[in-house]
């Protein structure tokens, strides 16, 4: 927890937009692979020294010595020794050695060093934290935090000023970005234990960017002998753009005049713009599709907790896996033990069901939606039809109609129709495409790469038509030639027109920034969906209950946040298209993905932590979830990317409303013992749980997962009847709350008591909700209940 005369609020943004993938190989005897041996928690006191950490490493060497034959072999095999909060190590082991170690009573789990992938300004106005004219509304958390006399009290009873907040990213950063300028910032807080690893690139920190570390041993161990040195492997510098973008979204300072090629002009700022920031780089050039490895991620998390962060934001996702074999879930649990909220991205594997990542209940998981700003690029057809698309490309050379040609009709003779339709490199004949607008289908290869294919073929422009899965999702990319991306429905109309005439003609209008567009938000097609494949009782909500405000929830997903066409800081080392021949450099860029939505929530969590330093991570999560909204800016239910009504498996609790989260009234509290009980119900044994938590623990004799005090109620399959017990804590003014029910057909629902009266802050009361099936076989949809 926070300590010191002038305590500091630190936000760590683990910006790893990624997907878990286990290494694809057949393990054979004698071959070495990188494993993580997880041994639970350390019990260091506040005064732990580097000598204490060295003793831990020595103990790990001695432990491994008994399995590999010698102390020297143990030292040589070890990749990392986790010495601060996470107890364990990463090492090169044979399968048999790993299996033997897993049997040791002091070992919680042994798992492969899995690889992950990256999930890759106006948004704060869209969330009502400021107005389009730059004025901060009176109910905005920014307003509360920026009053000159404002300070809040830590749980140590000492003042904590918002201007001392620090945010960190679990990825890389471009330190020269104006978003990380330190003008007007005071000295670095004495509580900060982090460091700035300098390198040959001239990387330097300042009073805004107060720390930078990099972790690459797990990545290099995975690559083995094929790893080649280059300077990007020994620096926290951002050579890809993802880390700078996400970190500036969380805590970038105010930068007037931010834009992308002149579009979206305005002031760029993070959710906690007066915060300090730090960077922890754990992602590296892709190898076999993997960029970020568990061994490095756990090392970074262990160090970040030690350095003194207060919020962790990981733009990471992946295949859901056993909690004790998930490096992020393990690290997040240790963070929660230190009262540090952890925010993660849901992943970009939608719209397929069951793809949501980071499903542990102690993690805040964020999906992605659109915002009410669009970069319109209208397509005109010669028959008079007009279709609104999206792009950040330049204008066409002349204001006239150009010939249209389907990519399949422009293919090289030897190439397949399927590949040419997708505008895959090497499939288009320049003799056929030159001077024309090439019509390409979205899918398989990157969107911007398709514009490269069109450019190389000499095309005058490109129309990118969504496939059916992409539906209505439009992303404004910095294409290399005049281009526009259109919806699936509009794309069909374009294809139909081209097929209907011998001389199809069209024109792509220059992009134009549009604000206050409707409907918004709309769920993106790429955002991963529930249910939770590890613990369905947590993620799949049918029905659900909520006290305080109307609320819908179907999984461990937090509110969907803007994740499409988000303008934020960029790396000066890479072009907008990330293509080598593209020599353009920009200080800001648009990016899309749950990586972009995740830092929006992390920024808001940072504000709430500053306003309410004694709130637990569970209370903050509850406040944001229970004040979310499931309707768009037309007042209608949120839509999905296919234009149908979105479900809680897509939007989770709904669109975040930071201003309301400041005053949620009641919250659902979860203690560390609640999480241990959850693990017990989930099938982990008492010895594992005790080692995992570092605390004395005994599984209760009677316990029901339906009574886990989560802000949702979930029954994967309801037969007959079921009951939930929940307790709520008053964090607002005294008041009386009355249950209000909207009961779907086929169910009978009752709440006891149906009125809760609170006389003081901190008071807790419980209620029981009972459901009964009245008509078996009746289709039961998502249900909601609230207290008003």
Order of alpha helices (4+ residues) and beta strands (2+ residues): beta-beta-beta-alpha-alpha-beta-beta-alpha-beta-beta-alpha-alpha-beta-beta-beta-beta-alpha-alpha-beta-beta-beta-beta-beta-alpha-beta-alpha-beta-beta-beta-beta-beta-beta-alpha-alpha-beta-alpha-beta-beta-alpha-beta-beta-alpha-beta-beta-beta-alpha-alpha-alpha-alpha-beta-alpha-alpha-beta-beta-beta-beta-beta-beta
